[in-house]
């Protein structure tokens, strides 16, 4: 990734390709527009063709000239695998993967537990499992690029995992399910980071900002706290700051390294989650 050694605000990303999941709304949408102005080649993901077409139009207006769109429902692992295969086929290089797409803490479906077509609890499936499958699926392309980055958009809202009930079949609550999935995302990021050389690919997670005015937040809370620009700047910091070129296995709160829930640092918990995830995905625990 060729970046000028200046401040985040001055960094140009011409020649770099960034893949953003969940790019048609909220933080992902704002991030794509910001990176377009920096000259990045953009690969954008969404679930709706109409929204993807609208996003592409806005990106072109913002100056993007190289845009690749991917449509997939991340609640369906078959579609996630097809998505990663298309990335390998259609992109000659990949500098950054931003795992941004997710299901929020609001429960418009009601408080009853929902399973995906793969038999997974919905929030765990989309917020955690899909990101791991996509990351592993495109890992060869990231490694080929060298000095690449995986950025997981997580949350400071975290709840310890119940390994005897990872699928949350007992006492289900949508907010707790969301918080468990976000801790799993961070913990899984730590596990992946420990298995990939940082000069090939770094893996970091962050809480970008508090209650930004996204659809997810407005549905669940009704009002925002931080501006979406605050979240964009935090994600961009992990995407492009040259000082973080070899920083891996770290959780950030905004722009600063921070401590996630203590369970995320327990080696046995990391190993148990990683083995469960790889078993579910039919992948080797070694990379």
Secondary structure, DSSP 8 states (H G I E B T S, - for coil): ----SS-GGG---TT-EEEESSTTSHHHHHHHHHHHHTT-EEEEEES-HHHHHHHHHHHHHTT---EEEEE--TT-HHHHHHHHHHHHHH-S--SEEEE-----S--TT-SS--B-TTS-BHHHIIIIIHHHHHHHHHHHHHHHHSSEEEEEE--S------GGGTT--SS--HHHHHHHHHHHHHHHHHHHHTTS-TTTEEEEEEE--SS-SSHHHHHHTSS-SS-HHHHHHHHHHHHH-GGGTT--SEEEETTEEE---GGGG-HHHHHHHHHHHHHHHT--S--
